[in-house]
Protein backbone atom coordinates (compact mmCIF):
# COMPACT_ATOMS: atom_id res chain seq x y z
CA UNK A 1 0.00 0.00 0.00
CA UNK A 2 1.37 3.41 -1.01
CA UNK A 3 0.03 6.62 0.52
CA UNK A 4 0.64 10.18 -0.62
CA UNK A 5 0.57 12.07 2.67
CA UNK A 6 1.53 15.39 1.07
CA UNK A 7 -0.70 18.26 -0.06
CA UNK A 8 0.36 18.01 -3.73
CA UNK A 9 0.17 15.21 -6.33
CA UNK A 10 3.07 12.74 -6.34
CA UNK A 11 4.51 11.10 -9.47
CA UNK A 12 6.07 7.77 -8.52
CA UNK A 13 8.19 5.30 -10.46
CA UNK A 14 8.59 1.77 -9.13
CA UNK A 15 11.52 -0.51 -9.80
CA UNK A 16 13.15 -3.63 -8.47
CA UNK A 17 16.91 -3.18 -8.08
CA UNK A 18 18.43 -6.46 -9.30
CA UNK A 19 18.50 -7.25 -12.99
CA UNK A 20 16.77 -10.59 -13.60
CA UNK A 21 15.04 -10.33 -10.23
CA UNK A 22 12.56 -12.96 -9.03
CA UNK A 23 10.31 -10.08 -7.96
CA UNK A 24 8.12 -8.05 -10.29
CA UNK A 25 5.99 -5.02 -9.44
CA UNK A 26 2.71 -4.71 -11.36
CA UNK A 27 2.76 -0.94 -11.95
CA UNK A 28 5.91 0.75 -13.35
CA UNK A 29 4.64 4.25 -12.51
CA UNK A 30 1.66 5.99 -10.95
CA UNK A 31 0.41 9.39 -9.85
CA UNK A 32 -1.26 9.81 -6.48
CA UNK A 33 -3.32 12.84 -5.57
CA UNK A 34 -3.05 14.46 -2.14
CA UNK A 35 -4.03 11.92 0.52
CA UNK A 36 -4.62 9.21 -2.10
CA UNK A 37 -3.80 5.55 -1.40
CA UNK A 38 -2.93 2.87 -3.97
CA UNK A 39 -2.19 -0.83 -3.68
CA UNK A 40 0.82 -2.21 -5.51
CA UNK A 41 0.87 -5.86 -6.52
CA UNK A 42 4.24 -7.53 -6.18
CA UNK A 43 4.78 -11.00 -7.66
CA UNK A 44 7.56 -13.35 -6.58
CA UNK A 45 8.65 -16.08 -8.99
CA UNK A 46 10.42 -18.52 -6.68
CA UNK A 47 11.77 -21.47 -8.63
CA UNK A 48 14.09 -22.83 -5.96
CA UNK A 49 13.98 -23.59 -2.24
CA UNK A 50 16.57 -20.97 -1.37
CA UNK A 51 15.95 -17.46 -0.03
CA UNK A 52 15.67 -14.61 -2.53
CA UNK A 53 16.42 -10.98 -1.66
CA UNK A 54 15.98 -7.75 -3.53
CA UNK A 55 14.84 -4.18 -2.99
CA UNK A 56 11.76 -2.34 -4.23
CA UNK A 57 12.46 1.34 -4.83
CA UNK A 58 9.74 3.98 -5.10
CA UNK A 59 11.21 7.04 -6.80
CA UNK A 60 9.11 10.11 -6.02
CA UNK A 61 9.64 12.97 -8.48
CA UNK A 62 11.13 15.90 -6.53
CA UNK A 63 10.71 13.93 -3.33
CA UNK A 64 13.46 11.34 -3.03
CA UNK A 65 13.34 7.57 -2.82
CA UNK A 66 11.67 5.06 -0.56
CA UNK A 67 13.43 1.67 -0.37
CA UNK A 68 11.58 -1.47 0.70
CA UNK A 69 13.58 -4.67 1.33
CA UNK A 70 12.12 -7.79 -0.31
CA UNK A 71 12.77 -11.29 1.04
CA UNK A 72 11.08 -14.57 0.13
CA UNK A 73 11.93 -18.25 0.27
CA UNK A 74 10.71 -20.89 -2.14
CA UNK A 75 9.14 -24.09 -0.85
CA UNK A 76 8.54 -27.54 -2.25
CA UNK A 77 10.60 -29.03 -5.02
CA UNK A 78 12.44 -27.44 -7.89
CA UNK A 79 11.34 -30.20 -10.27
CA UNK A 80 8.43 -29.14 -12.47
CA UNK A 81 6.99 -29.66 -15.93
CA UNK A 82 4.44 -28.03 -18.18
CA UNK A 83 4.43 -30.94 -20.63
CA UNK A 84 1.70 -33.02 -18.98
CA UNK A 85 -1.97 -32.52 -18.21
CA UNK A 86 -2.44 -34.37 -14.92
CA UNK A 87 -6.21 -34.58 -15.43
CA UNK A 88 -5.71 -36.87 -18.45
CA UNK A 89 -2.38 -38.39 -17.37
CA UNK A 90 -2.72 -38.89 -13.62
CA UNK A 91 0.67 -40.59 -13.34
CA UNK A 92 3.95 -39.15 -14.49
CA UNK A 93 7.20 -41.07 -13.89
CA UNK A 94 10.08 -38.62 -13.83
CA UNK A 95 12.62 -41.12 -12.59
CA UNK A 96 14.85 -40.13 -9.69
CA UNK A 97 14.80 -36.33 -9.44
CA UNK A 98 17.57 -34.57 -7.58
CA UNK A 99 16.27 -32.22 -4.94
CA UNK A 100 17.60 -30.04 -2.14
CA UNK A 101 15.96 -32.21 0.53
N, C-alpha and C positions, 0 to 999 in steps of 0.2 A: 504494500500500500504506500503510495506517494502522496504527500500533502503539501500544497503550496500555502504556507502560513504567512506569506507576505501580502502587501496591499496592492501589488501590481502583478500582471500576468508573468508566468515563468515558462520560458522555452527550455526544454530538457532533452538532451540526447542520452541514450542508454548504450552501454557497451560492456562486453565481457573482455577482460584484459588479455587472456592467453589466446594465441592463435591456435585454431583447431580444438577449442575448448569443448568439454562435454556438456557445458551449460549454454543455453540459448534463451535470450529474452525476446518476448513476443513483439514488443513495440520498439523500433529503433529511435523514435523521437515522439515527443508529445508537447502540447502546450496546456498548462493549467492556469485557469483564472484565479483571482484572489480567493483564498479559502477553499479552493476546489481539491477534491480527493480523487485519485485514480488507482486502480489495481493493475499491477504488472504481473503477467504470467511468465514464470521462469521454468523452462523445461530442463531436465537433467537426463542425458543419455548415458547411462552407466552400463558399460558392456564388460565389466570385470568386477571382481569382488574386492578390489582395493579401494582405498579412499581417494577421492578426487577433490582438488582445491582450486579455487579461482577467485576472482574479485569482480563484482558488478560495480560499475562506475556510472553515476548519474552526473552528467556535466550540465550545469545550469548556466545559461548564457548570462554573462555579467554577474555571476553569483557564486562561482567556484565549483567544486566537485564534492560529491558525497560518495564515499567508498563503502561497499557492503561486502564483507567476506562471505564466500560461498564454500560450503563443505558438504560432501555427500559420500556415501559408501554403497557400492553395489552389493547385492545379495544374490544367493542362488548359484547357478553354474554359468560358466562362460560359454558352454556349448549350446548352440542354437541352430535352427534351420528354418528357412522359409520355403523349402522345396516340397513339403508334405502338407496335405490337408488331413488333420487328425480325425475329422468327422468321417471321412471315407477310408482312411488308413489308420485304424486305431493303434496299430503297433508299428513302431519304427525301431529297427535294430541298428544302432550306430557303432556297434563294437565296443571297445574299451576306451572311453574318452578320458583324456587327462584333465584333471581338475585341480583346483587349489586346496581342496579338502582331503 
